[in-house]
Amino acid sequence: MQHERVFASLIASVPGTSIKEAEIVRMVDDEFERLSAGAHIFDYIELLVTKRVRDTMRHNSRRSDSRLPGSRQGDVGRKK
């Protein structure tokens, strides 16, 4: 994979995610392509890709957790 450092960082930052590695690779590649298109400065693209994909993974993880048996749809993100 072209962006191995970003991929390794994402895997370490969101342990236990149900998202498959192939999906993470696709998300990283897509985000790099999107941010690099027309860019003149590339210094912070890795940082931005890592943040955006991590946020997407966390969002997807919360959505899938809310679908587990015994959880109610409205409970996600609420303090108890």
SVG drawing of the C-alpha trace seen along z (x, -y; Angstrom):
<svg xmlns="http://www.w3.org/2000/svg" viewBox="-34 -25 39 34">
<polyline fill="none" stroke="black" stroke-width="0.4" points="0.0,0.0 1.2,-3.4 0.2,-5.1 1.4,-2.4 2.2,-4.9 -1.3,-6.4 -2.9,-3.0 -0.8,-1.7 -1.7,-4.8 -5.4,-4.3 -5.4,-0.7 -3.7,-1.6 -6.0,-4.5 -9.3,-2.6 -8.8,0.8 -11.6,3.4 -13.3,1.7 -15.5,3.9 -14.3,2.2 -12.2,4.5 -8.7,3.6 -9.5,3.5 -12.2,0.9 -9.7,-1.2 -7.2,-1.0 -9.9,-2.1 -11.0,-5.0 -7.3,-6.2 -6.7,-6.0 -9.9,-7.8 -9.2,-10.6 -5.6,-11.0 -6.8,-11.3 -9.5,-13.8 -7.2,-16.0 -4.3,-15.8 -6.4,-16.8 -5.3,-20.3 -3.3,-20.7 -0.2,-23.0 1.0,-22.2 1.2,-18.5 2.8,-18.9 -0.3,-18.2 -2.2,-15.8 -1.2,-12.8 -2.4,-14.4 -5.7,-15.5 -6.3,-12.0 -5.6,-10.3 -8.0,-12.6 -10.8,-12.4 -10.6,-8.6 -10.3,-8.1 -13.4,-10.3 -15.3,-8.3 -14.3,-5.0 -15.4,-6.2 -18.7,-7.5 -19.3,-4.2 -18.4,-2.3 -20.9,-4.2 -23.6,-3.6 -23.0,0.2 -22.9,0.2 -26.4,-1.3 -27.7,1.6 -26.5,4.2 -29.2,6.2 -30.3,4.5 -29.3,1.0 -31.8,-1.6 -31.3,-3.9 -31.7,-7.1 -29.1,-6.1 -26.1,-6.7 -24.0,-9.6 -26.2,-10.2 -24.9,-10.5 -26.4,-8.0"/>
</svg>
